[in-house]
Amino acid sequence: MTVQADRQTLGFQAEAAQILDLVVHALYSNKEIFLRELISNASDAIDRLRLELLAQSKVPEEEGPLQIRVRFDAGAGTITVADNGIGMSRQDVIDHIGTIAKSGTREFLHALSGDGHKDAALIGQFGVGFYSSFIVAEKVTLTTRREGLPAGEAVRWESDGRGEYTLETIERPDRGTTIVLHLREGEDDLLNAFRLRSIIQKYSDHISLPILMPAETAHDEEQDSDQPAPETPVNQASALWTRPKSELTDQDYVGFYRHITNDFGDPIGYLHAKIEGNYEYTLLLFIPGVAPYDLWSAQPHGVRLHVRRVFIMEDTGQLMPQYLRFVRGVIDSSDLPLNVSRELLQGSRAVEIIRSSAVKRVLKLLRDLAGKEPDKYATFWREFGAVLKEGVADDYANRDDIARLLRFTSTGSTGSEQDVSLSDYVARMKEGQDKIYYLLAPSLATAASSPHLEVFKKKGIEVLLLTETVDNWVVTSLPEFDGKRLQSVAEGTPDFGTPRTKLSRKPARRPALSSRTCSAASRKHWATRSGTSGSAAA
């Protein structure tokens, strides 16, 4: 480290250089994502400012409207993105800029596939979005001042992305962050108002804050004139979920989904509903097409709670149960206070009503997918089936609805795909058969070779092959389905529908497990199976 007065030259963490190289070279084919990431970060900074000031009973807009500004200077070859959000202190800059995503760094490296288009989607998910700046910039200069700090404690950060960065204390009259990209040679096509507006409208149109650019003039190429041009919004700057469904297209929903998830793919399905009554709230919820990287983390990023369009917090289980933690989207309440805390959420009647409604609507969405679009549901099940199974034990009120969504492999399956529903099984039961038979085994190969299946194969009776650890909790918590008792082929002599008195011995009793034990054990097992631990830093 080199120190000169309050100026420091520091080195990035060991893995940072590797990420910077990957960002610059592997993702160059999709270089315009840099603007999406910087605007997304600016939006998050303003959201955090709102939360902090509201907690202090202050008005966030007291120092002027909250907004994001984008400018370019053709003469200097720079693009500037600025916000008047919460800003950063010197230590914040070291912690969040100098270390690149902290614990998410290694996971990001492991998740890279080599496909530039797919890897671009990982940038925002793993908190390394700021570094997408180096896709197009040879040098990046960041100036920032944390809300509540004096003007003399602002910070300037600068780096060429080659292993070191400099820090120095500066004067800055207002809070917020300004990022200046000094473009590489050959990136002049970005120094164009139409190009920048197009990128903003493509990726960031659904940001609920105004994104301002100098108004279009005959001299858009020369925004570096002495007289600044008036600024106008580039995006719609309205919360998409508040707009009537009749005004929205599928592409509007897909664009918003990509914005809130940093996923380049399309959702499998979505629901948009405004509920009015004793409580008023809006749901805009999505089922992702691919399992997010933090699905097995202790606190995955899920549904976002808004109160009257103001972002309040990421849900940690109060709004959506753990077995639906893959759901992404927004719940906006008109009844909760803006300074709502997690403790208040736990005892809120409004939250209880919202949660119940949201769960039922998500389960209905999945039921509709299963019935009307089985191919999409098969994709959903491959990605999230093991998680949904947790709901059989966790959610007694909706247990029957969840049971109808379950899929298994059976002795009647042609492959290893879990494509047999309990309803399918019941419809195919032999005459006189009054039980649903299953076999628990550590793997499909072990199950298929089990001697317990011999008598069932001879009689042509189908058996469900349950090979996931969570299946133990499913059969413990689901004693019957449609009036048919579930029975293990390893417990007692099968009677194939004969009176129970003719059984040679009674089935062994399984100890009941609480839903808390079920979920914890299931999540621990599948987290180990999927090779993840902990949550990546945002």
C-alpha positions in Angstrom: 0.0 0.0 0.0 1.3 3.5 -0.9 0.2 6.4 1.2 0.6 10.1 0.4 -1.3 12.4 2.8 -4.9 11.0 2.5 -4.2 9.3 -0.9 -3.8 5.6 -0.9 -2.9 3.1 -3.6 -4.3 -0.3 -2.7 -4.3 -3.7 -4.4 -7.5 -5.8 -5.2 -8.0 -9.0 -3.5 -6.4 -12.1 -5.1 -9.4 -13.3 -7.1 -10.4 -9.8 -8.2 -7.9 -9.6 -11.0 -9.2 -12.9 -12.4 -12.8 -11.6 -12.4 -11.7 -8.3 -14.0 -10.0 -10.2 -16.8 -13.1 -12.4 -17.3 -15.5 -9.4 -17.3 -13.5 -7.6 -19.9 -12.9 -10.4 -22.3 -15.5 -13.1 -21.8 -18.5 -10.7 -21.7 -17.4 -8.3 -24.4 -19.9 -9.6 -26.9 -22.6 -8.2 -24.6 -20.9 -5.1 -23.6 -23.9 -2.8 -23.3 -24.8 -4.5 -20.0 -22.4 -2.1 -18.2 -25.1 0.6 -18.3 -27.8 -1.7 -17.0 -25.6 -2.6 -14.0 -24.6 1.0 -13.1 -28.2 2.2 -13.3 -29.3 -0.8 -11.2 -26.7 0.0 -8.6 -27.8 3.7 -8.6 -31.4 2.6 -8.1 -30.4 0.4 -5.1 -28.5 3.3 -3.6 -31.5 5.5 -3.7 -33.7 2.7 -2.2 -31.3 2.4 0.7 -31.3 6.1 1.2 -35.1 6.1 1.4 -35.0 3.3 4.0 -32.5 5.1 6.2 -34.1 8.5 6.1 -37.6 7.1 6.7 -36.3 5.2 9.7 -35.1 8.6 11.0 -38.5 10.2 10.2 -36.9 12.4 7.5 -38.2 13.2 4.0 -35.9 11.5 1.4 -36.7 14.2 -1.2 -35.9 17.1 1.2 -32.7 17.9 -0.8 -34.4 17.5 -4.2 -36.0 14.8 -6.3 -34.3 11.4 -6.2 -33.1 10.6 -9.7 -30.3 9.0 -11.8 -28.4 11.0 -14.5 -26.6 9.8 -17.5 -24.4 12.0 -19.7 -21.6 11.6 -22.2 -18.8 13.9 -23.3 -17.7 13.1 -26.9 -14.7 15.3 -26.7 -13.3 13.7 -23.5 -14.5 10.2 -24.5 -16.4 9.7 -21.2 -19.8 8.5 -20.0 -21.1 9.6 -16.6 -23.7 7.9 -14.4 -24.7 9.8 -11.3 -27.2 9.3 -8.5 -28.2 11.2 -5.3 -28.6 8.1 -3.3 -27.0 7.0 0.0 -23.4 7.3 -1.2 -20.4 5.6 0.4 -17.9 6.4 3.1 -14.2 5.6 2.6 -14.5 2.3 4.3 -17.6 1.4 2.3 -15.6 2.0 -0.9 -12.8 -0.3 0.3 -15.3 -3.0 1.5 -17.7 -3.0 -1.5 -15.6 -1.8 -4.4 -12.1 -2.9 -3.5 -13.1 -6.5 -2.6 -15.5 -7.4 -5.5 -18.5 -9.1 -4.1 -16.8 -10.6 -1.0 -18.0 -14.1 -0.5 -19.7 -14.2 -3.9 -16.5 -14.0 -5.8 -15.6 -17.7 -5.8 -19.1 -18.7 -6.5 -19.2 -16.3 -9.5 -16.0 -17.9 -10.9 -17.4 -21.4 -10.5 -20.7 -20.4 -12.1 -19.2 -19.0 -15.3 -20.0 -21.3 -18.2 -18.0 -19.8 -21.0 -21.1 -18.6 -22.8 -20.9 -14.8 -22.8 -24.7 -14.3 -23.1 -25.4 -16.6 -20.1 -22.4 -15.3 -18.0 -23.6 -11.7 -18.5 -26.7 -12.6 -16.4 -24.4 -13.7 -13.5 -22.8 -10.3 -13.2 -25.6 -8.7 -11.3 -26.6 -11.8 -9.4 -23.2 -12.0 -7.8 -22.7 -8.4 -6.9 -19.9 -7.7 -9.4 -22.0 -5.5 -11.7 -19.8 -2.4 -11.1 -16.9 -4.1 -12.7 -18.8 -4.5 -16.0 -17.6 -0.9 -16.5 -14.2 -2.2 -17.5 -15.8 -4.0 -20.5 -15.8 -0.6 -22.3 -13.6 1.6 -20.0 -9.9 1.8 -19.7 -10.2 3.8 -16.5 -13.0 4.3 -14.1 -13.3 7.3 -11.7 -15.8 7.1 -8.8 -16.6 10.0 -6.5 -19.0 9.5 -3.6 -20.2 11.0 -0.3 -22.2 9.1 2.3 -25.4 10.5 3.6 -24.8 12.2 7.0 -21.0 12.8 6.4 -19.6 16.3 5.9 -18.6 17.6 2.5 -14.9 17.2 3.4 -15.2 13.4 3.8 -16.1 12.5 0.3 -14.0 10.0 -1.5 -12.5 9.6 -5.0 -11.8 6.0 -6.2 -9.9 5.4 -9.5 -8.6 2.3 -11.3 -7.6 1.0 -14.7 -8.7 -2.5 -13.6 -5.2 -3.9 -13.7 -4.8 -4.9 -10.1 -4.6 -1.6 -8.1 -6.8 1.3 -7.3 -6.3 4.7 -5.7 -8.3 6.3 -2.9 -8.3 9.9 -1.8 -10.4 12.2 0.3 -12.0 15.1 -1.5 -14.7 17.8 -1.1 -18.1 17.0 -2.5 -21.1 19.4 -1.7 -23.9 16.8 -2.1 -24.4 13.2 -1.2 -24.5 10.4 -3.7 -22.2 8.7 -6.2 -20.9 9.8 -9.6 -19.1 7.3 -11.9 -17.1 8.4 -14.9 -16.1 5.9 -17.5 -13.1 6.8 -19.7 -13.8 4.7 -22.7 -11.4 2.4 -24.5 -10.2 3.2 -28.0 -12.9 1.9 -30.4 -15.9 2.4 -28.1 -16.8 5.7 -29.7 -20.2 4.3 -30.8 -21.3 4.6 -27.2 -20.8 8.4 -27.3 -24.2 8.8 -28.9 -27.4 10.0 -27.3 -29.6 7.7 -29.3 -27.5 4.7 -28.5 -27.5 5.4 -24.8 -31.2 6.0 -24.7 -31.8 2.8 -26.6 -29.8 0.8 -24.0 -31.6 2.5 -21.1 -35.0 1.8 -22.6 -34.0 -1.8 -23.4 -32.7 -2.8 -19.9 -33.9 -0.1 -17.4 -37.2 1.2 -18.6 -39.0 -0.3 -15.5 -36.8 1.5 -13.0 -39.3 3.4 -10.9 -37.0 6.4 -10.6 -36.5 8.9 -13.4 -33.3 8.3 -15.5 -32.4 11.7 -16.9 -30.4 12.6 -20.0 -29.9 15.9 -21.7 -32.8 16.7 -24.0 -32.4 15.7 -27.6 -31.2 18.5 -29.8 -29.6 19.0 -33.2 -26.2 18.7 -31.5 -26.8 15.6 -29.4 -23.2 14.5 -30.3 -21.9 17.6 -28.5 -23.2 17.5 -25.0 -19.9 18.9 -23.7 -20.9 22.4 -24.6 -20.5 25.2 -22.0 -24.3 25.6 -21.7 -25.8 22.4 -20.2 -28.9 21.2 -22.0 -32.1 20.7 -20.0 -32.6 17.1 -18.9 -35.6 14.9 -19.7 -36.5 11.4 -18.5 -35.5 8.5 -20.7 -37.6 5.8 -19.0 -41.2 5.6 -18.0 -40.2 6.0 -14.4 -43.4 4.3 -13.1 -43.7 1.1 -11.1 -44.8 -1.4 -13.6 -47.0 -3.3 -11.1 -49.2 -0.2 -10.6 -50.1 0.0 -14.2 -53.3 -1.7 -15.6 -52.7 -5.1 -17.0 -54.5 -4.0 -20.2 -51.6 -1.6 -20.9 -48.9 -4.2 -20.5 -47.5 -6.8 -22.9 -45.7 -10.0 -22.2 -42.5 -8.3 -23.2 -43.1 -5.6 -20.5 -43.4 -8.3 -17.9 -40.3 -10.2 -19.2 -38.3 -7.0 -19.2 -39.3 -6.2 -15.6 -38.5 -9.8 -14.5 -35.0 -9.5 -16.1 -34.5 -6.2 -14.3 -35.3 -7.5 -10.8 -33.5 -10.8 -11.2 -30.6 -10.0 -13.4 -31.6 -13.1 -15.4 -31.3 -12.9 -19.2 -33.8 -15.7 -19.6 -37.6 -15.6 -19.5 -39.8 -16.6 -16.5 -41.8 -19.9 -16.8 -44.9 -18.0 -15.7 -46.1 -14.9 -13.8 -49.1 -13.5 -12.1 -50.2 -9.9 -11.7 -53.1 -9.1 -9.4 -54.4 -6.1 -7.5 -56.5 -7.0 -4.5 -58.9 -4.5 -2.9 -60.9 -5.1 0.3 -60.1 -4.8 3.9 -56.5 -4.7 2.8 -55.2 -3.3 -0.5 -52.1 -4.8 -2.1 -50.7 -5.7 -5.5 -48.9 -8.9 -6.4 -46.5 -9.2 -9.4 -44.8 -12.6 -9.0 -42.6 -14.7 -11.3 -41.6 -18.3 -11.5 -38.0 -18.3 -12.9 -36.9 -20.6 -15.7 -33.7 -21.5 -14.0 -32.9 -22.0 -10.3 -31.1 -18.9 -9.0 -27.6 -19.4 -7.6 -28.7 -18.7 -4.0 -31.7 -21.1 -3.9 -30.1 -23.1 -1.2 -28.6 -20.2 0.7 -29.7 -19.3 4.2 -31.3 -16.1 3.0 -32.0 -16.2 -0.8 -33.1 -13.1 -2.7 -36.8 -13.5 -3.2 -39.8 -11.3 -3.2 -39.4 -7.6 -2.6 -41.7 -5.8 -0.2 -42.8 -2.3 -1.2 -45.1 0.0 0.7 -47.0 2.5 -1.6 -44.4 1.9 -4.3 -41.4 2.5 -2.0 -39.0 -0.5 -1.6 -38.8 -1.6 2.0 -36.9 -4.9 2.2 -36.2 -8.3 0.7 -38.5 -10.9 2.1 -36.9 -13.4 4.5 -39.9 -15.7 5.0 -42.7 -13.5 6.2 -44.3 -12.9 2.8 -43.5 -16.2 1.1 -42.9 -19.5 2.8 -39.5 -21.2 2.5 -40.8 -23.9 0.1 -41.7 -21.1 -2.4 -38.4 -19.3 -2.0 -37.8 -19.6 -5.7 -40.6 -17.0 -6.4 -39.3 -13.6 -7.5 -41.2 -10.4 -7.8 -42.9 -7.6 -5.9 -45.6 -7.3 -3.2 -46.8 -3.7 -2.7 -49.0 -3.0 0.3 -51.0 0.2 0.8 -51.7 -0.6 4.5 -48.3 -1.2 6.1 -46.3 1.8 7.5 -43.2 2.9 5.5 -41.0 2.3 8.6 -42.2 -1.3 9.0 -39.7 -3.6 10.6 -39.2 -7.4 10.3 -40.5 -7.7 13.9 -43.7 -5.8 13.0 -44.2 -8.0 9.9 -44.3 -11.2 12.1 -47.3 -10.0 14.0 -49.2 -8.2 11.3 -52.7 -9.2 10.3 -52.2 -7.5 6.9 -49.1 -9.5 6.3 -50.9 -12.7 7.2 -53.6 -12.0 4.7 -51.2 -11.0 2.0 -49.1 -14.1 2.5 -52.1 -16.4 2.4 -53.4 -14.9 -0.8 -49.9 -14.9 -2.5 -49.3 -18.5 -1.7 -52.7 -19.6 -3.0 -52.2 -17.7 -6.2 -48.8 -19.1 -6.8 -50.0 -22.6 -6.3 -52.9 -21.9 -8.7 -50.4 -20.6 -11.3 -48.4 -23.8 -10.9 -51.6 -25.9 -11.2 -52.5 -24.1 -14.4 -49.0 -24.7 -15.8 -49.2 -28.4 -15.0 -52.6 -28.7 -16.6 -52.2 -26.4 -19.7 -48.5 -26.3 -20.3 -47.0 -29.6 -19.2 -43.7 -29.0 -20.9 -43.2 -25.8 -19.0 -44.2 -27.5 -15.8 -41.7 -30.3 -16.4 -39.0 -27.6 -16.7 -40.2 -26.1 -13.4 -40.2 -29.4 -11.7 -36.6 -30.2 -12.7 -35.4 -26.9 -11.3 -37.6 -26.6 -8.2 -39.4 -29.8 -7.5 -37.3 -30.7 -4.5 -38.0 -27.3 -2.9 -41.7 -27.5 -3.5 -41.8 -30.9 -1.8 -40.9 -29.2 1.5 -44.3 -27.6 1.5 -46.1 -30.9 2.2 -44.6 -30.8 5.7 -44.4 -27.0 6.1 -47.8 -25.9 5.0 -50.7 -28.1 6.3 -53.3 -25.6 5.1 -52.3 -26.1 1.5 -51.0 -29.7 1.8 -53.6 -31.2 -0.6 -53.0 -28.5 -3.3 -49.2 -29.1 -3.0 -49.7 -32.9 -3.2 -51.4 -32.6 -6.6 -48.4 -30.7 -7.9 -45.8 -33.4 -6.9 -44.1 -35.5 -9.5 -42.2 -38.8 -9.0 -40.5 -41.6 -10.9 -42.3 -44.9 -10.8 -41.9 -48.5 -12.0 -44.1 -47.4 -14.9 -41.7 -44.6 -16.0 -39.8 -45.0 -19.2 -36.8 -43.1 -17.9 -35.5 -41.3 -14.8 -37.6 -38.2 -15.3 -40.0 -37.4 -12.4 -43.2 -37.2 -14.4 -45.8 -39.2 -12.5 -48.3 -37.3 -10.4 -50.3 -38.9 -7.5 -53.4 -38.3 -9.6 -51.8 -40.3 -12.5 -51.0 -43.1 -10.1 -54.5 -43.3 -8.7 -56.0 -43.3 -12.2 -53.9 -46.3 -13.1 -54.5 -48.4 -9.9 -55.5 -52.0 -10.4 -59.0 -53.1 -9.6 -59.3 -53.7 -5.8 -56.0 -51.8 -5.1 -56.7 -49.4 -2.2 -53.2 -48.1 -1.4 -50.5 -46.0 -3.1 -47.3 -48.0 -2.9 -43.8 -46.4 -2.7 -40.2 -47.4 -2.1 -37.7 -45.2 -0.5 -34.1 -45.7 -1.7 -30.9 -43.7 -2.0 -30.8 -43.9 -5.8 -32.9 -44.9 -8.7 -30.6 -47.8 -9.5 -30.9 -49.1 -6.0 -34.7 -48.8 -6.1 -35.0 -50.5 -9.4 -33.0 -53.5 -8.2 -34.8 -53.8 -4.8 -36.2 -57.3 -4.1 -39.3 -55.6 -2.6 -40.5 -54.8 -6.1 -40.6 -58.4 -7.3 -44.2 -59.2 -6.2 -45.5 -55.9 -7.5 -43.9 -56.4 -10.9 -45.5 -59.8 -11.2 -48.9 -58.4 -10.4 -48.4 -55.3 -12.6 -48.8 -52.9 -9.7 -47.1 -49.6 -10.1 -44.7 -48.4 -7.3 -43.4 -44.9 -6.8 -39.6 -44.8 -6.5 -38.6 -42.0 -4.0 -34.9 -41.3 -4.1 -34.6 -37.8 -2.7 -34.0 -37.2 1.0 -37.0 -34.8 1.1 -39.2 -37.7 0.1 -38.9 -39.1 3.6 -40.7 -36.0 4.9 -43.3 -36.1 2.1 -44.5 -39.6 3.0 -44.3 -38.9 6.7 -46.5 -35.8 6.3 -48.9 -37.1 3.6 -50.6 -40.2 5.0 -53.1 -40.4 2.2 -54.1 -38.9 -1.1 -57.7 -38.9 -2.5 -58.6 -41.4 0.2 -55.8 -43.8 -0.7 -53.3 -44.5 2.0 -49.6 -44.3 1.1 -47.7 -47.5 2.1 -44.1 -48.4 1.8 -43.5 -51.7 0.0 -40.8 -52.4 2.6 -43.4 -52.3 5.5 -45.4 -55.5 6.0 -46.8 -57.9 3.5 -48.8 -56.2 0.7 -52.5 -57.2 0.8 -53.4 -55.7 -2.7 -56.7 -54.6 -1.5 -57.7 -57.5 0.8 -59.1 -56.8 4.3 -56.5 -55.5 6.7 -57.0 -58.4 9.1 -55.3 -60.7 6.6 -52.0 -58.8 6.8 -49.2 -61.0 8.2 -48.0 -58.1 10.3 -48.7 -54.5 10.9 -46.7 -51.8 9.2 -44.0 -50.2 11.4 -44.9 -46.8 12.8 -42.8 -43.9 11.6 -42.0 -41.2 14.1 -43.8 -37.9 13.2 -41.5 -35.0 12.2 -42.3 -31.4 12.8 -42.3 -29.1 9.8 -39.4 -27.2 11.3 -37.3 -30.4 11.4 -38.4 -31.3 7.9 -37.4 -28.1 6.3 -34.1 -27.8 8.1 -33.1 -31.4 7.2 -34.3 -31.1 3.7 -32.5 -27.8 3.0 -29.3 -29.1 4.6 -29.3 -32.2 2.5 -30.0 -30.5 -0.8 -27.6 -27.7 0.0 -24.9 -30.4 0.4 -26.1 -32.2 -2.8 -26.0 -28.9 -4.8 -22.6 -27.9 -3.5 -23.6 -24.5 -2.2 -23.1 -23.0 1.2 -24.1 -19.6 2.5 -25.3 -16.7 0.5 -23.3 -14.6 -2.0 -22.8 -11.0 -1.1 -25.1 -8.6 -2.9 
